[in-house]
């Protein structure tokens, strides 16, 4: 118990002590550039785009939701507004039909017609308020799927435990909060998902359990091929390791294996498919993933933004897009989400530095 208390205190210290962005320490492939889009977005997490170009950003410890605007087209936000505050871990943001949906642990809230009221935002309205109240893996990345439904994960309220089908799953609901249903099971804690253009299949990251050592289990990149699919937690990890406690009598072959093992403790979070035209052609259809970084590993892992190149549903490459948020076991930044913009550039949120960066390509 004491070990977990110290670990949690360490996590809180990481999230509350903002560091200044150090872009000179970042490395990207040749031709890529990174600049600050906004550097006063405390605990920046999920990013969503409004219909009029507003960049909305949720937060974990700040309790705020931000609206960033680049009114001059300079590639830098000239105004940062707080459009909601006092919320419980409002990590998730999703925009649809003029409205901004926000996750707040047990609730889904909405700000109606928000882009027309950025200077005088409306009071959040409750869409749904019956999700579990536990904060352990209780913050939620949310997104609307191609079916028009809002997808909301329910993380496991623990490192490792078996709570049946009440936790460790992905759900979806109608935009008005009705029709809640389960979509996937055995998902310990996904904080990032998107749908592949063309196939409309859902791909998502999942964070592996802790306290099995430095090298296992790996975080996962998963693909949902059918409703109700089970991805193994808490019985099987990374598709081939039975849990020493909950795996007894189980078989990993009974669960959907990951498409790709992302690495142990990298804390894979937000992901998006890249469909822009600014990056080289090889990035078209690739997945870009923010890896937040380890907190309980002898030597740190993650702290980077990665590219997963695909051929259909097969992985052909897994390579860095941005590295350098950590040097010599000291981190100044922790990537949390990625979001392509209409011009083909990509935003990256950083909840440690309290910033959002913009990645561009110019050979």
Helices and strands as residue ranges (DSSP letters): H 2-16, G 23-25, E 27-28, E 32-38, E 44-49, E 55-59, E 65-69, E 79-84, E 93-96, E 99-104, E 107-111, G 114-116, E 125-128, E 142-144, E 150-154, G 164-166, E 169-173, E 181-185, E 193-195, E 202-206, E 218-224, E 229-230, E 236-237, E 241-242, G 252-254, E 260-264, E 268-273, G 281-283, E 287-291, E 304-311, E 314-323, E 326-327, E 330-331, E 335-340, E 346-350, E 355-361
